[in-house]
Amino acid sequence: MNYLIAHQNRLILADPKLGVVLDRIDLSLSFDSECEIERYPVLPGYELVRMSEVPDSAKVVDLRAELERSDPFQYQLLSRAQQLLNWRVNHQFCGRCGGSMSFGLTEMVLKCTDCGHHAYPRLSPCIITLVEDGDRILLAHNAKFTPNRFSTLAGFIDAGETAEQAVAREVKEEVGVEISDIRYFKSQQWPFPDSLMLAFFAQYAGGDIKPDGREILEGRWFTKEQLHTVVLPPKFAISRALIDDWVARQS
């Protein structure tokens, strides 16, 4: 069995076999001590172990950095582990009656020991969109970004919305432009904190760029030749996949 270790709601380290270890500790000492809270499966052959304490030598995983240099399997493993960890930490007590929650025996579910309420792992569906206009694309600078970083537009899908409706709404809300010809690209799990990113391309249909001033501070059109002037999303992010796909289609 291979293990991922967590303290509170943060991944601490991965088993050396993963090749993404930041610091090694004696797993046997940790697992045989009173520090282990619980463990549960992540993927076949891998378990997540929650600890009340960790050795001083351990370091918190910079999950974004680990994902950036991980292969597809490691990305899935670390993303799923973090999402399950978030789910467990946020469901220590029943949302219906306040009772304690315990793991089900036959499936990944938390059950209330008092009223029997079930809580399954949840994903928050989000859209992420690259707006095209001929030989240029619209990228934006989010208020949370580091200086000179630009990316695609994204947001959560509201209750009662389709993904396509969310694409049009988010683009209009964030940068003020109209779009058409919304086309699905692909999806990616995103453990910040528990999102399923649904990626789309869309055609610019009119309007001037008017950032909302809260989430988006600047929006700008870029040609392929201008992309090197700004910091783009990391390679592992689906936002970068949208940009790279568009670049590959430019003659």
N, C-alpha and C positions, 0 to 999 in steps of 0.2 A: 504494500500500500504506500502511496505517496501522499504528502500532507502539505496543506497551506495552513498558516497560523494567523490568527487574528486576535487583536486586543481592542476592546470597546468596538468601534465600528471601522477599524482600519486594518488592512492586511499588514502583517509584520514582515514575513519572509516566505519564500517558497522553498520546497525541497530542492536540494542541489541537482537532482536529476532534471529539473526543469530548465536549468541553465540561466535562470534569471534571479539568482540569489544575491541579495545585497550584503547579507551577513549570515554566517553559519553559527548555529548553536546546537547543543546536544539534544536532539529531539527526544531521546529516551528519558532524559532527566525531566524535561518539560511534561511529557505525557504521563509519567509515573508520579508526578507531584500533585499537590492539592490545588494547583493553579488551573487545571483543566476544568472548564465549565461544562462544555458539551462538544460533540463532534457530529458531523452529518455529511453525507455524500455530496460531491459537486458534479463530477463526471465519473464514469467507470474507472476504478483504480485510484481515485483521488478523493480525499476527505478534507474538510475544513474543520480545524480545531480552534475553538474559542477559549482564550486564556484570561484569567483574572489578573495575572501578572506575567511579565516577560523578563528574561535576563537583561541586565544593563547593556550587554553587547549587541542586542538586537536593534535593528533600525526599521523605521516605518518605510514601507515601500512607496516610492513615488510612482503611483499607478500609471499616470500618463507617460512617464518616461519608460516604464517597463512595457507598456502596450506598444509604444513607438518602435521598440526593437524586438518585439516578439513575432513569432511565426503565427499562422492562422490558428493552430491548435492552442498555443499558449495564450493568444488573444481571447479565444473562447473560454478557456479555463479561468483566467484571471478575471475576465468580465463577469462570468457567471458567479464566481466566488464572491466578488464584491457585491453583486446584486443580491445574492442570497444572504450575505452578511447584513446589508442594509435592511432587508425584509425582516430578518430575525431580531435585530436590535430595535426596530420600530414596532414590533409586535410582541413585546414581552408580556403585555397584558391585553385582555380581550377588549375590543372596541365596543362590544355590546353591553357587558356587565362589569368589566374591570377585573375579572378573574385571571388566574395565571394561565399561560399557554404552554403546551407541551407538544412535541413532535408526534405525528401520526406514525403508525407502525408499518404501513404498507405503501404510503405515498408521501410526497413532499408537501406537507400541510401542517399547520399549527392548529391545535384543537384546544378550546377553552376547557379547563378541568371542572368548571362549574356549570356553564350553560350549554356546552357542546358546540359553540359557534366555531366554524372553520374559517381559517385565513390562509389563502394560497398566495404564492409569490405573484406579485403584480408588476406589469410593465406599463409605463406611461408612453403612449404613442406620440411621436413628434414628426413633424415634416421638416425637411431641409431642402432648399431650392436654389438652383442656379438660374438666374434670368439671363437669357441670351438676346442679343440684337445684332445680327450679322456677324461682323468680325470683332465684336466686343461683348464683354460680360459685366454684370453689375455685382460688385463686391462691397461689403460694408465693414465699418469699424465699430465693434461693440464696445459699450462703456466699460466692460470688464477686461477688454483685451490689453495686452502690452502695446507700447507705442508702435505705430506703423504696421500693425497686423490687420489684415483684411481677410474676410471669409464670406461664405454664402449666408443666406438668410434662413432662419430656423425658428420654430416655435411649437408649442404643444397643441394638439388637436383638442378642441373644445367638445364638451358633451353635445351630442346631436349632430356633429359635423362629419362630413366625409373628409378623407385626406385631401382631396382636390379642393374642396371649399376652404380648408385650413391654409393651403398654399396661397390661394388668392387673397384671403384675409390678412395673413401675416405679411405678405409682400406689401399690400396696401397700407397696413398699419405702420410698418417699420420704415418704409422708404417712399410711400406715397404714389407708386406707379401702378398702372394697370397691366395685367398679363393675360395671355391666351395660350392655347395649345399646351396644356399641362401634361407632361409625359413622365411616367414612372421609370426610375433608373434601377435602383436596388435598395436593400435595407442593411442595417448594421445595428447590433446591440451596442448600447452606450451606457457604461456603468456610472454615469455622473448625473443623478444617482441611479436611475433605474429605467432608462429610456430605450425605446425601440425606434431608431431613426429610419424614416421612410423618405428616400431621396427622389427628387423630381427635377426635371428640366422644364423651363417655361419660356415662352416668347414674350418679349417686351411688346406691349400694345399701346402705350401712350402715357403721357404725364411727365412732369419734372420730378427729379429726385428731391424729396423733402424728408430727411431723417426725423424720426419722432423726438429726438433730443433726450430721450430717457435710456432706452436700450441701445439705440443706434445713434452714434454721434456724427457719423459721416458715411455717405454712400458715394461711390465713384464708378465710372465706366473704365474698363481696362481692355486694351488689345492684348494679344498674345505677347507682343514685344515689350509691353509695359509691366508684365507680372513680376519681373525680377526686381522691380523698384520697391516692393513691399514684402512683408513677411506673410507667407501663406500658411494654411493649416498643416499640421504634421502629416506625414505620408500615410499613417494608419487610419486617419480620420476619413469618414465618408465624404465630408466636405471637400477634401483634397481629391478624392476619387472623381467627384463631379467636375472639378476644375481640370484635372488631368485628362479626363475623357473628352472634354470640349477642346482642349489644346490639341489632342491627337487627331481631331477631325478637321482642324484648320489646315488648308493647303498652302 
